[in-house]
Amino acid sequence: MTTNSAPFGQMMTAMITPMTSDGAVDYDGAARLADYLVTAMRNDGLVINGTTGEAPTTTDAEQEQLLRVVLDTVGNRAKVVAGVGTNATAHTIELARQAERVGVHGLLVVAPYYNKPPQAALAAHFTAVADSTGLPVLIYDIPGRTGVAVDTSTLVKLAAHPRIIGVKDAKDDPAATSRVLAQTDLAYYCGTDMLNLPWLSLGAVGFVSVVGHVAGDRLREMIDAYGNGDVHTARQLHYALLPVYTGLFRNQGAVMTKAALDLLGLPGGPVRLPLLAATDVERQQLAVDLAEGGVKVPA
């Protein structure tokens, strides 16, 4: 495995959107967090305006400014991928073109949620978005959120598009993932943290992680160890991180990640409805989970 095989880097974090106490986007905090993720957490790519970034509740203007801030902050140190997926193809195309104007390196396009389009309609949606800009596209396959999986045959068909180059895979189906990897050159990024190591064994080029907010440096070590043939070290890192994997998903990922960042003294802030902040009990348990997983929480 080489970095060249990973179009947007190997260690990517789906970044939360920091907010101020009144619920506004905290652009200064976003800059500080992006720098931390690249410098301290060893990310070579960031996904901005994804689900973990609360994109369903941020405006198009907020998303555009957030992309500008992150791009200005990380410069050429990391790739920036814009989450642009919505459940309306026309709106997704608007966001894709907006992201292209800002200067991002690629697009993350989730399967349309709630609509539950059949496979032919999914293919038409992804094709229309990929045709709308000159940017490379990652398909985001996460049926647990969208209500529809992107079938193997659909992914194989879409792989023929010159700008559809990869998948953020959160389908959690090793058989389906294996079939697509065997039949295409799509770059696969694991989108379920608990499956990071198993997906490397299937042929994933890297991760789009939530846990990368607090343990990206160790996930980077896992990628490097596995790529160098040191499966034992990669496995030990996986086992050591199990409490962190559990802790950040006891509630919705954005909720618990913002709580974790707050515990670590990093920019996070509140979430927007329909999400609610972690409770005191959840925060106390999270502190235990992080400590057990080797993340140092200030006293």
C-alpha angles and dihedrals in degrees: 000000000000133000088244089067090058109071096199100029128275104261109055129164124206094226124220118231108245115223136193123242091268093054099257120135109269102220094176088052090048090055092049092047094047090051091049092050093051098038105035102020094044097231115166092188138033130199111212126193095018126137091280086052089059091241093164089066101038123086126242089250092051090049092051093050091046091055091050093050094049094046091050090049102047098034110175094340095091142012117250119214119190121218104222103158121129133154092258117073094208092053091046089054090050091053091045092054091045090053091048091053090052091054108248121163099232149345133251110207118188122205108265107272127220094009092077095205118197119248097269089053091048090053091049091050096050091044093051092051093046090050092052099070140019093243126112115252135218115200112221110216110190111142093174088071103028100041092230133077123214103239123230092246091052093050091048089052093047091049088074090067109100094225100042098088108156154358135242096215119208096145090104091214110128093186093054092044092050092052093053092046090050093051104037144036093236114142109235123210118190109238098184111073096207088059098047096111097040090051091054087058090054092052106271113159094215147311140292094202142184093191086058088084090072106015106026091125091059092044087053088053089052092053092048094046094049092045089052092052095254096131093161093061092044090052093049090052089050092052093046091053096051094100090052092049088052096043097052092052103044083101129011112316098242091049095051095040091055089049090050093049090050090052089051094047094248129132114279116115128174129334124237124245133293080050123065128207120261114273123243089256091052091049092050091051091045091055088054092047093050093047092049088051093053099258109136110230115195113243 
